Amino acid sequence: MARTRSPLRRLLAAALTTVATAAAALVATATPAAAATVPGIDVSHYQGSINWTSVRNAGIQFAFIKATEGTTYKDPRFGANYTNAYYAGVIRGAYHFARPNISSGATQANFLASNGGAWSADSRTLPAALDLEANPYSGGYCYGLSTTGMRSWVQDFLSTYRSRTGRYAVIYTTTSWWNTCTGSWSGPWGNHPLWIARWASSPGTLPAGAPFWSFWQYTSTGSVPGISGNVDRNYWNGDRTRLIALANNTA
């Protein structure tokens, strides 16, 4: 995700449980002003201590919170953030920063699911997000994987996460990274919500085959009461009722 989260960045999104129902419920839009949207943020330990009551009182309705990275890293503030967001009335979801060159997708999906990325139907827990973006470490932009290798890795992660939790993970990415590193693969978008990262006035062109975005990270330099310094700001492409439906797996 944004550098404000760290070199251990983030996620993506799009809401579809079945193409038919999701497409009927959510309409592709060029800008948030074109349809109902819900404001949110995404955070990691880089934001320090967060006053989640102030965040909620400022109108923020959802948050993706960094839980894990790779196969061993656990964000030190995840537990406090995840719990306190819930009790403040913020709909929360965990996210995992992918490291496709250090283990299988299944290994990392299990690591996420065992360390905060599980799911419960409580109206405040979103399916976790898989953060796929340019490699901030050594190993190349696409982590040294071919497009076929990356597709296999992503599918391994998604299938394992669904097996563990019963949910389709959200996918955070940029159009450039996705099209380059997966070879413009359209396979996941029938079920997995797209969380598009584009710091601009509109979401722009979506990854190949994605019919619409579910979440849009539109800036890395947002400001929210209760958080010191910059924070990533996001929109949900729909109203709060639809967001709760995604959380409860009834969308």
HELIX and SHEET records of a PDB file:
HELIX    1   1 VAL A   19  ALA A   25  1                                   7    
HELIX    2   2 PRO A   32  ALA A   34  5                                   3    
HELIX    3   3 HIS A   45  GLN A   47  5                                   3    
HELIX    4   4 TRP A   52  ASN A   57  1                                   6    
HELIX    5   5 PHE A   78  TYR A   87  1                                  10    
HELIX    6   6 GLY A  105  SER A  114  1                                  10    
HELIX    7   7 THR A  147  THR A  165  1                                  19    
HELIX    8   8 THR A  175  THR A  182  1                                   8    
HELIX    9   9 GLY A  187  GLY A  190  5                                   4    
HELIX   10  10 ARG A  240  ALA A  247  1                                   8    
SHEET    1   A 9 TYR A  73  LYS A  74  0                                        
SHEET    2   A 9 PHE A  62  GLU A  69 -1                                        
SHEET    3   A 9 VAL A  38  VAL A  43  1                                        
SHEET    4   A 9 VAL A 231  TRP A 236 -1                                        
SHEET    5   A 9 PHE A 215  GLY A 222 -1                                        
SHEET    6   A 9 LEU A 194  ALA A 197  1                                        
SHEET    7   A 9 VAL A 170  THR A 173  1                                        
SHEET    8   A 9 ALA A 129  ASP A 131  1                                        
SHEET    9   A 9 ILE A  91  PHE A  97  1                                        
END                                                                             
